[in-house]
Amino acid sequence: MEIKIQSIHFDTTEKLQAFITKKAEKLEKSYEDIQKVEVQLKVEKPATALNKTTSLTVTVPGNTLFVEKTCDTFEEGIDNCLDAMKVQLTKFKEKQRKH
């Protein structure tokens, strides 16, 4: 599984990258065949609250799943995105079983 972290308009710290990598690796528990995880971090308007947008794109065989959340911190955004992605992966897995 390849994990790609992209930050727009700022540089991510090593601590944040390690946090994202550690959390993203846990997605494999929900679905084994994940090919690629792309995390995009963006600061909207630096002076406002809820200005950090985190989007998560997960590539699985035959499909691409996407989640986007806006929060006060990137850590919170990552947690929210991963929770939503786990739900999507579970639904995707269920659909595959039925076919």
Gaussian input, Z-matrix of N, CA and C with variables (Angstrom, degrees):
# hf/3-21g

backbone

0 1
 N
 C     1     B1
 C     2     B2     1     A1
 N     3     B3     2     A2     1     D1
 C     4     B4     3     A3     2     D2
 C     5     B5     4     A4     3     D3
 N     6     B6     5     A5     4     D4
 C     7     B7     6     A6     5     D5
 C     8     B8     7     A7     6     D6
 N     9     B9     8     A8     7     D7
 C    10    B10     9     A9     8     D8
 C    11    B11    10    A10     9     D9
 N    12    B12    11    A11    10    D10
 C    13    B13    12    A12    11    D11
 C    14    B14    13    A13    12    D12
 N    15    B15    14    A14    13    D13
 C    16    B16    15    A15    14    D14
 C    17    B17    16    A16    15    D15
 N    18    B18    17    A17    16    D16
 C    19    B19    18    A18    17    D17
 C    20    B20    19    A19    18    D18
 N    21    B21    20    A20    19    D19
 C    22    B22    21    A21    20    D20
 C    23    B23    22    A22    21    D21
 N    24    B24    23    A23    22    D22
 C    25    B25    24    A24    23    D23
 C    26    B26    25    A25    24    D24
 N    27    B27    26    A26    25    D25
 C    28    B28    27    A27    26    D26
 C    29    B29    28    A28    27    D27
 N    30    B30    29    A29    28    D28
 C    31    B31    30    A30    29    D29
 C    32    B32    31    A31    30    D30
 N    33    B33    32    A32    31    D31
 C    34    B34    33    A33    32    D32
 C    35    B35    34    A34    33    D33
 N    36    B36    35    A35    34    D34
 C    37    B37    36    A36    35    D35
 C    38    B38    37    A37    36    D36
 N    39    B39    38    A38    37    D37
 C    40    B40    39    A39    38    D38
 C    41    B41    40    A40    39    D39
 N    42    B42    41    A41    40    D40
 C    43    B43    42    A42    41    D41
 C    44    B44    43    A43    42    D42
 N    45    B45    44    A44    43    D43
 C    46    B46    45    A45    44    D44
 C    47    B47    46    A46    45    D45
 N    48    B48    47    A47    46    D46
 C    49    B49    48    A48    47    D47
 C    50    B50    49    A49    48    D48
 N    51    B51    50    A50    49    D49
 C    52    B52    51    A51    50    D50
 C    53    B53    52    A52    51    D51
 N    54    B54    53    A53    52    D52
 C    55    B55    54    A54    53    D53
 C    56    B56    55    A55    54    D54
 N    57    B57    56    A56    55    D55
 C    58    B58    57    A57    56    D56
 C    59    B59    58    A58    57    D57
 N    60    B60    59    A59    58    D58
 C    61    B61    60    A60    59    D59
 C    62    B62    61    A61    60    D60
 N    63    B63    62    A62    61    D61
 C    64    B64    63    A63    62    D62
 C    65    B65    64    A64    63    D63
 N    66    B66    65    A65    64    D64
 C    67    B67    66    A66    65    D65
 C    68    B68    67    A67    66    D66
 N    69    B69    68    A68    67    D67
 C    70    B70    69    A69    68    D68
 C    71    B71    70    A70    69    D69
 N    72    B72    71    A71    70    D70
 C    73    B73    72    A72    71    D71
 C    74    B74    73    A73    72    D72
 N    75    B75    74    A74    73    D73
 C    76    B76    75    A75    74    D74
 C    77    B77    76    A76    75    D75
 N    78    B78    77    A77    76    D76
 C    79    B79    78    A78    77    D77
 C    80    B80    79    A79    78    D78
 N    81    B81    80    A80    79    D79
 C    82    B82    81    A81    80    D80
 C    83    B83    82    A82    81    D81
 N    84    B84    83    A83    82    D82
 C    85    B85    84    A84    83    D83
 C    86    B86    85    A85    84    D84
 N    87    B87    86    A86    85    D85
 C    88    B88    87    A87    86    D86
 C    89    B89    88    A88    87    D87
 N    90    B90    89    A89    88    D88
 C    91    B91    90    A90    89    D89
 C    92    B92    91    A91    90    D90
 N    93    B93    92    A92    91    D91
 C    94    B94    93    A93    92    D92
 C    95    B95    94    A94    93    D93
 N    96    B96    95    A95    94    D94
 C    97    B97    96    A96    95    D95
 C    98    B98    97    A97    96    D96
 N    99    B99    98    A98    97    D97
 C   100   B100    99    A99    98    D98
 C   101   B101   100   A100    99    D99
 N   102   B102   101   A101   100   D100
 C   103   B103   102   A102   101   D101
 C   104   B104   103   A103   102   D102
 N   105   B105   104   A104   103   D103
 C   106   B106   105   A105   104   D104
 C   107   B107   106   A106   105   D105
 N   108   B108   107   A107   106   D106
 C   109   B109   108   A108   107   D107
 C   110   B110   109   A109   108   D108
 N   111   B111   110   A110   109   D109
 C   112   B112   111   A111   110   D110
 C   113   B113   112   A112   111   D111
 N   114   B114   113   A113   112   D112
 C   115   B115   114   A114   113   D113
 C   116   B116   115   A115   114   D114
 N   117   B117   116   A116   115   D115
 C   118   B118   117   A117   116   D116
 C   119   B119   118   A118   117   D117
 N   120   B120   119   A119   118   D118
 C   121   B121   120   A120   119   D119
 C   122   B122   121   A121   120   D120
 N   123   B123   122   A122   121   D121
 C   124   B124   123   A123   122   D122
 C   125   B125   124   A124   123   D123
 N   126   B126   125   A125   124   D124
 C   127   B127   126   A126   125   D125
 C   128   B128   127   A127   126   D126
 N   129   B129   128   A128   127   D127
 C   130   B130   129   A129   128   D128
 C   131   B131   130   A130   129   D129
 N   132   B132   131   A131   130   D130
 C   133   B133   132   A132   131   D131
 C   134   B134   133   A133   132   D132
 N   135   B135   134   A134   133   D133
 C   136   B136   135   A135   134   D134
 C   137   B137   136   A136   135   D135
 N   138   B138   137   A137   136   D136
 C   139   B139   138   A138   137   D137
 C   140   B140   139   A139   138   D138
 N   141   B141   140   A140   139   D139
 C   142   B142   141   A141   140   D140
 C   143   B143   142   A142   141   D141
 N   144   B144   143   A143   142   D142
 C   145   B145   144   A144   143   D143
 C   146   B146   145   A145   144   D144
 N   147   B147   146   A146   145   D145
 C   148   B148   147   A147   146   D146
 C   149   B149   148   A148   147   D147
 N   150   B150   149   A149   148   D148
 C   151   B151   150   A150   149   D149
 C   152   B152   151   A151   150   D150
 N   153   B153   152   A152   151   D151
 C   154   B154   153   A153   152   D152
 C   155   B155   154   A154   153   D153
 N   156   B156   155   A155   154   D154
 C   157   B157   156   A156   155   D155
 C   158   B158   157   A157   156   D156
 N   159   B159   158   A158   157   D157
 C   160   B160   159   A159   158   D158
 C   161   B161   160   A160   159   D159
 N   162   B162   161   A161   160   D160
 C   163   B163   162   A162   161   D161
 C   164   B164   163   A163   162   D162
 N   165   B165   164   A164   163   D163
 C   166   B166   165   A165   164   D164
 C   167   B167   166   A166   165   D165
 N   168   B168   167   A167   166   D166
 C   169   B169   168   A168   167   D167
 C   170   B170   169   A169   168   D168
 N   171   B171   170   A170   169   D169
 C   172   B172   171   A171   170   D170
 C   173   B173   172   A172   171   D171
 N   174   B174   173   A173   172   D172
 C   175   B175   174   A174   173   D173
 C   176   B176   175   A175   174   D174
 N   177   B177   176   A176   175   D175
 C   178   B178   177   A177   176   D176
 C   179   B179   178   A178   177   D177
 N   180   B180   179   A179   178   D178
 C   181   B181   180   A180   179   D179
 C   182   B182   181   A181   180   D180
 N   183   B183   182   A182   181   D181
 C   184   B184   183   A183   182   D182
 C   185   B185   184   A184   183   D183
 N   186   B186   185   A185   184   D184
 C   187   B187   186   A186   185   D185
 C   188   B188   187   A187   186   D186
 N   189   B189   188   A188   187   D187
 C   190   B190   189   A189   188   D188
 C   191   B191   190   A190   189   D189
 N   192   B192   191   A191   190   D190
 C   193   B193   192   A192   191   D191
 C   194   B194   193   A193   192   D192
 N   195   B195   194   A194   193   D193
 C   196   B196   195   A195   194   D194
 C   197   B197   196   A196   195   D195
 N   198   B198   197   A197   196   D196
 C   199   B199   198   A198   197   D197
 C   200   B200   199   A199   198   D198
 N   201   B201   200   A200   199   D199
 C   202   B202   201   A201   200   D200
 C   203   B203   202   A202   201   D201
 N   204   B204   203   A203   202   D202
 C   205   B205   204   A204   203   D203
 C   206   B206   205   A205   204   D204
 N   207   B207   206   A206   205   D205
 C   208   B208   207   A207   206   D206
 C   209   B209   208   A208   207   D207
 N   210   B210   209   A209   208   D208
 C   211   B211   210   A210   209   D209
 C   212   B212   211   A211   210   D210
 N   213   B213   212   A212   211   D211
 C   214   B214   213   A213   212   D212
 C   215   B215   214   A214   213   D213
 N   216   B216   215   A215   214   D214
 C   217   B217   216   A216   215   D215
 C   218   B218   217   A217   216   D216
 N   219   B219   218   A218   217   D217
 C   220   B220   219   A219   218   D218
 C   221   B221   220   A220   219   D219
 N   222   B222   221   A221   220   D220
 C   223   B223   222   A222   221   D221
 C   224   B224   223   A223   222   D222
 N   225   B225   224   A224   223   D223
 C   226   B226   225   A225   224   D224
 C   227   B227   226   A226   225   D225
 N   228   B228   227   A227   226   D226
 C   229   B229   228   A228   227   D227
 C   230   B230   229   A229   228   D228
 N   231   B231   230   A230   229   D229
 C   232   B232   231   A231   230   D230
 C   233   B233   232   A232   231   D231
 N   234   B234   233   A233   232   D232
 C   235   B235   234   A234   233   D233
 C   236   B236   235   A235   234   D234
 N   237   B237   236   A236   235   D235
 C   238   B238   237   A237   236   D236
 C   239   B239   238   A238   237   D237
 N   240   B240   239   A239   238   D238
 C   241   B241   240   A240   239   D239
 C   242   B242   241   A241   240   D240
 N   243   B243   242   A242   241   D241
 C   244   B244   243   A243   242   D242
 C   245   B245   244   A244   243   D243
 N   246   B246   245   A245   244   D244
 C   247   B247   246   A246   245   D245
 C   248   B248   247   A247   246   D246
 N   249   B249   248   A248   247   D247
 C   250   B250   249   A249   248   D248
 C   251   B251   250   A250   249   D249
 N   252   B252   251   A251   250   D250
 C   253   B253   252   A252   251   D251
 C   254   B254   253   A253   252   D252
 N   255   B255   254   A254   253   D253
 C   256   B256   255   A255   254   D254
 C   257   B257   256   A256   255   D255
 N   258   B258   257   A257   256   D256
 C   259   B259   258   A258   257   D257
 C   260   B260   259   A259   258   D258
 N   261   B261   260   A260   259   D259
 C   262   B262   261   A261   260   D260
 C   263   B263   262   A262   261   D261
 N   264   B264   263   A263   262   D262
 C   265   B265   264   A264   263   D263
 C   266   B266   265   A265   264   D264
 N   267   B267   266   A266   265   D265
 C   268   B268   267   A267   266   D266
 C   269   B269   268   A268   267   D267
 N   270   B270   269   A269   268   D268
 C   271   B271   270   A270   269   D269
 C   272   B272   271   A271   270   D270
 N   273   B273   272   A272   271   D271
 C   274   B274   273   A273   272   D272
 C   275   B275   274   A274   273   D273
 N   276   B276   275   A275   274   D274
 C   277   B277   276   A276   275   D275
 C   278   B278   277   A277   276   D276
 N   279   B279   278   A278   277   D277
 C   280   B280   279   A279   278   D278
 C   281   B281   280   A280   279   D279
 N   282   B282   281   A281   280   D280
 C   283   B283   282   A282   281   D281
 C   284   B284   283   A283   282   D282
 N   285   B285   284   A284   283   D283
 C   286   B286   285   A285   284   D284
 C   287   B287   286   A286   285   D285
 N   288   B288   287   A287   286   D286
 C   289   B289   288   A288   287   D287
 C   290   B290   289   A289   288   D288
 N   291   B291   290   A290   289   D289
 C   292   B292   291   A291   290   D290
 C   293   B293   292   A292   291   D291
 N   294   B294   293   A293   292   D292
 C   295   B295   294   A294   293   D293
 C   296   B296   295   A295   294   D294

   B1=1.4551
   B2=1.5260
   B3=1.3095
   B4=1.4630
   B5=1.5305
   B6=1.3214
   B7=1.4613
   B8=1.5227
   B9=1.3364
   B10=1.4612
   B11=1.5285
   B12=1.3371
   B13=1.4598
   B14=1.5280
   B15=1.3176
   B16=1.4606
   B17=1.5288
   B18=1.3316
   B19=1.4681
   B20=1.5231
   B21=1.3192
   B22=1.4575
   B23=1.5314
   B24=1.3196
   B25=1.4691
   B26=1.5265
   B27=1.3383
   B28=1.4648
   B29=1.5277
   B30=1.3213
   B31=1.4682
   B32=1.5244
   B33=1.3273
   B34=1.4638
   B35=1.5301
   B36=1.3158
   B37=1.4634
   B38=1.5271
   B39=1.3181
   B40=1.4697
   B41=1.5229
   B42=1.3310
   B43=1.4647
   B44=1.5347
   B45=1.3353
   B46=1.4725
   B47=1.5328
   B48=1.3297
   B49=1.4673
   B50=1.5252
   B51=1.3182
   B52=1.4726
   B53=1.5304
   B54=1.3343
   B55=1.4651
   B56=1.5282
   B57=1.3431
   B58=1.4692
   B59=1.5320
   B60=1.3240
   B61=1.4667
   B62=1.5248
   B63=1.3280
   B64=1.4727
   B65=1.5336
   B66=1.3390
   B67=1.4605
   B68=1.5337
   B69=1.3316
   B70=1.4668
   B71=1.5297
   B72=1.3307
   B73=1.4707
   B74=1.5274
   B75=1.3272
   B76=1.4676
   B77=1.5284
   B78=1.3374
   B79=1.4697
   B80=1.5232
   B81=1.3348
   B82=1.4698
   B83=1.5220
   B84=1.3318
   B85=1.4670
   B86=1.5312
   B87=1.3311
   B88=1.4625
   B89=1.5275
   B90=1.3396
   B91=1.4649
   B92=1.5268
   B93=1.3205
   B94=1.4668
   B95=1.5301
   B96=1.3279
   B97=1.4614
   B98=1.5293
   B99=1.3146
   B100=1.4667
   B101=1.5263
   B102=1.3478
   B103=1.4552
   B104=1.5276
   B105=1.3417
   B106=1.4599
   B107=1.5239
   B108=1.3234
   B109=1.4593
   B110=1.5286
   B111=1.3322
   B112=1.4595
   B113=1.5190
   B114=1.3234
   B115=1.4597
   B116=1.5250
   B117=1.3178
   B118=1.4586
   B119=1.5282
   B120=1.3182
   B121=1.4581
   B122=1.5258
   B123=1.3258
   B124=1.4616
   B125=1.5213
   B126=1.3377
   B127=1.4616
   B128=1.5172
   B129=1.3294
   B130=1.4662
   B131=1.5273
   B132=1.3302
   B133=1.4654
   B134=1.5255
   B135=1.3208
   B136=1.4630
   B137=1.5318
   B138=1.3198
   B139=1.4683
   B140=1.5286
   B141=1.3183
   B142=1.4618
   B143=1.5274
   B144=1.3313
   B145=1.4659
   B146=1.5288
   B147=1.3198
   B148=1.4775
   B149=1.5277
   B150=1.3301
   B151=1.4598
   B152=1.5241
   B153=1.3258
   B154=1.4642
   B155=1.5238
   B156=1.3228
   B157=1.4524
   B158=1.5233
   B159=1.3200
   B160=1.4579
   B161=1.5200
   B162=1.3334
   B163=1.4609
   B164=1.5252
   B165=1.3074
   B166=1.4569
   B167=1.5248
   B168=1.3191
   B169=1.4521
   B170=1.5244
   B171=1.3130
   B172=1.4629
   B173=1.5251
   B174=1.3365
   B175=1.4589
   B176=1.5232
   B177=1.3362
   B178=1.4572
   B179=1.5279
   B180=1.3238
   B181=1.4720
   B182=1.5286
   B183=1.3299
   B184=1.4601
   B185=1.5154
   B186=1.3314
   B187=1.4619
   B188=1.5228
   B189=1.3343
   B190=1.4593
   B191=1.5211
   B192=1.3214
   B193=1.4639
   B194=1.5239
   B195=1.3422
   B196=1.4620
   B197=1.5244
   B198=1.3324
   B199=1.4683
   B200=1.5230
   B201=1.3376
   B202=1.4691
   B203=1.5208
   B204=1.3327
   B205=1.4615
   B206=1.5238
   B207=1.3278
   B208=1.4610
   B209=1.5243
   B210=1.3405
   B211=1.4642
   B212=1.5241
   B213=1.3460
   B214=1.4638
   B215=1.5286
   B216=1.3397
   B217=1.4666
   B218=1.5273
   B219=1.3251
   B220=1.4662
   B221=1.5264
   B222=1.3316
   B223=1.4675
   B224=1.5264
   B225=1.3219
   B226=1.4690
   B227=1.5309
   B228=1.3334
   B229=1.4670
   B230=1.5167
   B231=1.3412
   B232=1.4723
   B233=1.5229
   B234=1.3413
   B235=1.4692
   B236=1.5280
   B237=1.3301
   B238=1.4697
   B239=1.5222
   B240=1.3319
   B241=1.4695
   B242=1.5222
   B243=1.3298
   B244=1.4642
   B245=1.5247
   B246=1.3420
   B247=1.4659
   B248=1.5293
   B249=1.3310
   B250=1.4686
   B251=1.5292
   B252=1.3355
   B253=1.4632
   B254=1.5309
   B255=1.3281
   B256=1.4657
   B257=1.5241
   B258=1.3360
   B259=1.4653
   B260=1.5325
   B261=1.3457
   B262=1.4701
   B263=1.5272
   B264=1.3283
   B265=1.4701
   B266=1.5256
   B267=1.3176
   B268=1.4673
   B269=1.5232
   B270=1.3355
   B271=1.4701
   B272=1.5305
   B273=1.3318
   B274=1.4608
   B275=1.5260
   B276=1.3221
   B277=1.4637
   B278=1.5313
   B279=1.3465
   B280=1.4780
   B281=1.5360
   B282=1.3289
   B283=1.4796
   B284=1.5218
   B285=1.3333
   B286=1.4651
   B287=1.5189
   B288=1.3095
   B289=1.4667
   B290=1.5228
   B291=1.3459
   B292=1.4554
   B293=1.5311
   B294=1.3261
   B295=1.4824
   B296=1.4864
   A1=108.80
   A2=114.83
   A3=120.88
   A4=109.31
   A5=117.24
   A6=121.37
   A7=108.40
   A8=115.30
   A9=120.58
   A10=108.12
   A11=116.61
   A12=121.24
   A13=108.60
   A14=115.55
   A15=120.63
   A16=108.68
   A17=116.58
   A18=119.35
   A19=108.85
   A20=115.63
   A21=121.65
   A22=108.68
   A23=117.02
   A24=125.16
   A25=114.48
   A26=118.70
   A27=121.48
   A28=109.18
   A29=116.26
   A30=121.16
   A31=109.43
   A32=116.34
   A33=119.50
   A34=109.34
   A35=115.89
   A36=120.65
   A37=108.27
   A38=115.73
   A39=119.59
   A40=110.29
   A41=115.77
   A42=121.14
   A43=110.33
   A44=116.43
   A45=120.90
   A46=110.40
   A47=117.01
   A48=120.38
   A49=111.27
   A50=116.78
   A51=120.51
   A52=109.81
   A53=116.60
   A54=121.91
   A55=110.55
   A56=115.85
   A57=121.15
   A58=110.42
   A59=116.57
   A60=120.97
   A61=111.04
   A62=115.84
   A63=120.97
   A64=110.40
   A65=116.55
   A66=121.13
   A67=110.95
   A68=116.96
   A69=121.26
   A70=111.02
   A71=116.85
   A72=119.89
   A73=111.69
   A74=116.86
   A75=120.63
   A76=112.07
   A77=117.07
   A78=120.09
   A79=111.38
   A80=116.79
   A81=119.74
   A82=112.22
   A83=116.75
   A84=119.26
   A85=110.33
   A86=116.49
   A87=120.80
   A88=111.62
   A89=115.86
   A90=120.14
   A91=108.59
   A92=117.04
   A93=121.20
   A94=114.42
   A95=117.85
   A96=120.74
   A97=115.02
   A98=118.24
   A99=120.07
   A100=108.38
   A101=115.91
   A102=119.71
   A103=111.36
   A104=115.86
   A105=118.93
   A106=110.62
   A107=116.10
   A108=122.14
   A109=106.60
   A110=116.45
   A111=120.26
   A112=108.73
   A113=115.83
   A114=121.63
   A115=107.32
   A116=115.66
   A117=120.08
   A118=108.63
   A119=115.94
   A120=121.51
   A121=108.37
   A122=116.35
   A123=119.53
   A124=110.17
   A125=116.23
   A126=120.80
   A127=106.77
   A128=116.93
   A129=121.03
   A130=111.62
   A131=116.99
   A132=120.95
   A133=106.54
   A134=117.70
   A135=121.47
   A136=115.73
   A137=119.09
   A138=119.85
   A139=114.56
   A140=118.93
   A141=120.28
   A142=112.03
   A143=115.13
   A144=120.39
   A145=107.73
   A146=116.28
   A147=121.54
   A148=110.85
   A149=116.45
   A150=119.68
   A151=113.53
   A152=117.96
   A153=119.83
   A154=110.37
   A155=114.95
   A156=121.10
   A157=109.22
   A158=114.94
   A159=121.79
   A160=107.53
   A161=116.85
   A162=118.56
   A163=108.50
   A164=113.90
   A165=121.52
   A166=108.51
   A167=116.29
   A168=121.90
   A169=107.88
   A170=116.38
   A171=120.63
   A172=108.02
   A173=115.57
   A174=121.33
   A175=109.02
   A176=115.17
   A177=122.17
   A178=106.99
   A179=118.80
   A180=119.28
   A181=111.78
   A182=115.97
   A183=120.99
   A184=115.29
   A185=118.50
   A186=118.81
   A187=111.49
   A188=115.73
   A189=122.25
   A190=107.54
   A191=116.51
   A192=121.45
   A193=108.77
   A194=116.53
   A195=120.47
   A196=111.52
   A197=116.24
   A198=122.57
   A199=107.67
   A200=116.28
   A201=119.80
   A202=109.43
   A203=116.57
   A204=121.99
   A205=109.47
   A206=116.03
   A207=121.50
   A208=108.36
   A209=116.02
   A210=121.40
   A211=110.68
   A212=115.89
   A213=121.17
   A214=112.33
   A215=116.66
   A216=119.90
   A217=109.37
   A218=115.61
   A219=119.23
   A220=110.76
   A221=117.32
   A222=120.13
   A223=110.57
   A224=115.76
   A225=120.58
   A226=110.03
   A227=116.10
   A228=120.97
   A229=111.92
   A230=116.01
   A231=120.81
   A232=110.12
   A233=116.03
   A234=119.93
   A235=111.17
   A236=116.91
   A237=121.04
   A238=111.50
   A239=116.58
   A240=120.61
   A241=111.36
   A242=115.92
   A243=119.18
   A244=111.74
   A245=116.89
   A246=119.40
   A247=110.38
   A248=116.27
   A249=120.76
   A250=110.70
   A251=116.82
   A252=120.78
   A253=110.54
   A254=117.49
   A255=120.26
   A256=110.41
   A257=116.25
   A258=120.94
   A259=109.47
   A260=116.41
   A261=119.96
   A262=111.52
   A263=116.70
   A264=120.10
   A265=111.30
   A266=116.29
   A267=120.36
   A268=109.91
   A269=117.54
   A270=121.32
   A271=110.54
   A272=116.30
   A273=121.31
   A274=110.20
   A275=116.47
   A276=122.44
   A277=110.56
   A278=115.93
   A279=121.32
   A280=110.20
   A281=115.75
   A282=120.57
   A283=110.85
   A284=115.97
   A285=119.75
   A286=111.52
   A287=117.15
   A288=120.91
   A289=111.45
   A290=116.08
   A291=120.27
   A292=112.72
   A293=116.72
   A294=119.55
   A295=112.53
   D1=126.98
   D2=-179.91
   D3=-96.81
   D4=133.52
   D5=177.98
   D6=-117.00
   D7=123.01
   D8=-178.01
   D9=-119.58
   D10=125.97
   D11=-179.68
   D12=-113.25
   D13=125.97
   D14=-178.26
   D15=-124.48
   D16=124.64
   D17=177.92
   D18=-113.51
   D19=133.34
   D20=-176.47
   D21=-109.62
   D22=127.19
   D23=178.46
   D24=70.87
   D25=14.58
   D26=175.17
   D27=-166.80
   D28=168.71
   D29=178.00
   D30=-107.10
   D31=133.13
   D32=179.35
   D33=-78.99
   D34=149.52
   D35=175.97
   D36=-83.20
   D37=160.35
   D38=177.63
   D39=-63.04
   D40=-34.98
   D41=179.93
   D42=-62.43
   D43=-44.43
   D44=179.35
   D45=-65.68
   D46=-41.97
   D47=178.80
   D48=-63.08
   D49=-40.69
   D50=178.81
   D51=-65.04
   D52=-40.75
   D53=178.45
   D54=-60.31
   D55=-46.79
   D56=-178.84
   D57=-63.75
   D58=-45.97
   D59=-179.02
   D60=-60.71
   D61=-46.22
   D62=-178.96
   D63=-60.57
   D64=-45.33
   D65=-178.71
   D66=-68.27
   D67=-43.26
   D68=-176.87
   D69=-63.95
   D70=-35.29
   D71=179.98
   D72=-62.39
   D73=-25.80
   D74=-179.87
   D75=-71.10
   D76=-16.16
   D77=178.09
   D78=-61.97
   D79=-26.35
   D80=-179.09
   D81=-64.26
   D82=-19.42
   D83=175.99
   D84=-69.11
   D85=-31.99
   D86=179.61
   D87=-78.70
   D88=-36.31
   D89=-177.10
   D90=-151.90
   D91=124.27
   D92=-171.59
   D93=-77.09
   D94=-32.08
   D95=-171.02
   D96=-90.33
   D97=31.70
   D98=179.24
   D99=-70.31
   D100=127.76
   D101=-179.37
   D102=-91.17
   D103=-43.85
   D104=-175.09
   D105=-148.95
   D106=141.95
   D107=174.96
   D108=-121.98
   D109=122.72
   D110=177.16
   D111=-114.55
   D112=125.72
   D113=179.21
   D114=-112.98
   D115=127.83
   D116=179.30
   D117=-119.02
   D118=123.85
   D119=-178.79
   D120=-113.01
   D121=131.77
   D122=-176.82
   D123=-141.06
   D124=133.51
   D125=174.56
   D126=-95.45
   D127=120.49
   D128=-177.49
   D129=-75.62
   D130=-83.93
   D131=177.80
   D132=-117.82
   D133=109.86
   D134=-171.02
   D135=-51.54
   D136=-29.99
   D137=-174.05
   D138=-90.08
   D139=-3.47
   D140=-175.10
   D141=-104.27
   D142=162.01
   D143=174.41
   D144=-78.11
   D145=164.16
   D146=-178.15
   D147=49.00
   D148=52.38
   D149=-175.08
   D150=-111.45
   D151=5.88
   D152=-177.72
   D153=-110.47
   D154=112.25
   D155=-178.71
   D156=-98.82
   D157=128.47
   D158=178.91
   D159=-119.20
   D160=125.42
   D161=175.48
   D162=-122.76
   D163=146.06
   D164=-174.51
   D165=-129.79
   D166=123.40
   D167=177.61
   D168=-117.95
   D169=123.42
   D170=-179.96
   D171=-116.62
   D172=125.58
   D173=179.05
   D174=-100.47
   D175=121.42
   D176=176.54
   D177=-122.22
   D178=161.96
   D179=-178.68
   D180=-54.51
   D181=119.07
   D182=175.64
   D183=83.18
   D184=3.19
   D185=-177.58
   D186=-159.47
   D187=158.91
   D188=173.78
   D189=-129.93
   D190=126.87
   D191=-179.25
   D192=-107.69
   D193=142.52
   D194=-174.67
   D195=-135.80
   D196=139.49
   D197=176.56
   D198=-139.68
   D199=141.20
   D200=176.02
   D201=-137.53
   D202=133.17
   D203=179.64
   D204=-135.34
   D205=148.08
   D206=175.53
   D207=-119.54
   D208=125.39
   D209=-175.88
   D210=-140.77
   D211=-178.44
   D212=177.30
   D213=-76.83
   D214=-33.46
   D215=-179.77
   D216=-128.51
   D217=155.51
   D218=178.37
   D219=-68.61
   D220=-33.99
   D221=178.83
   D222=-60.43
   D223=-44.68
   D224=178.49
   D225=-64.24
   D226=-41.48
   D227=178.79
   D228=-62.27
   D229=-42.34
   D230=178.52
   D231=-61.82
   D232=-47.19
   D233=179.77
   D234=-58.76
   D235=-46.42
   D236=-179.74
   D237=-63.74
   D238=-43.47
   D239=179.13
   D240=-62.49
   D241=-44.60
   D242=-178.24
   D243=-66.27
   D244=-36.90
   D245=176.68
   D246=-62.19
   D247=-45.66
   D248=179.91
   D249=-65.86
   D250=-37.07
   D251=-179.26
   D252=-68.11
   D253=-37.24
   D254=178.18
   D255=-60.11
   D256=-39.55
   D257=177.88
   D258=-63.22
   D259=-46.50
   D260=179.47
   D261=-62.00
   D262=-42.69
   D263=-179.61
   D264=-64.15
   D265=-38.91
   D266=178.65
   D267=-63.89
   D268=-44.88
   D269=178.56
   D270=-62.77
   D271=-41.99
   D272=179.86
   D273=-61.87
   D274=-42.23
   D275=179.75
   D276=-63.85
   D277=-42.04
   D278=178.38
   D279=-60.29
   D280=-45.62
   D281=-179.79
   D282=-59.31
   D283=-41.59
   D284=-179.49
   D285=-64.98
   D286=-37.95
   D287=-179.91
   D288=-63.27
   D289=-36.44
   D290=-176.87
   D291=-70.38
   D292=-25.20
   D293=-177.27
   D294=-87.50

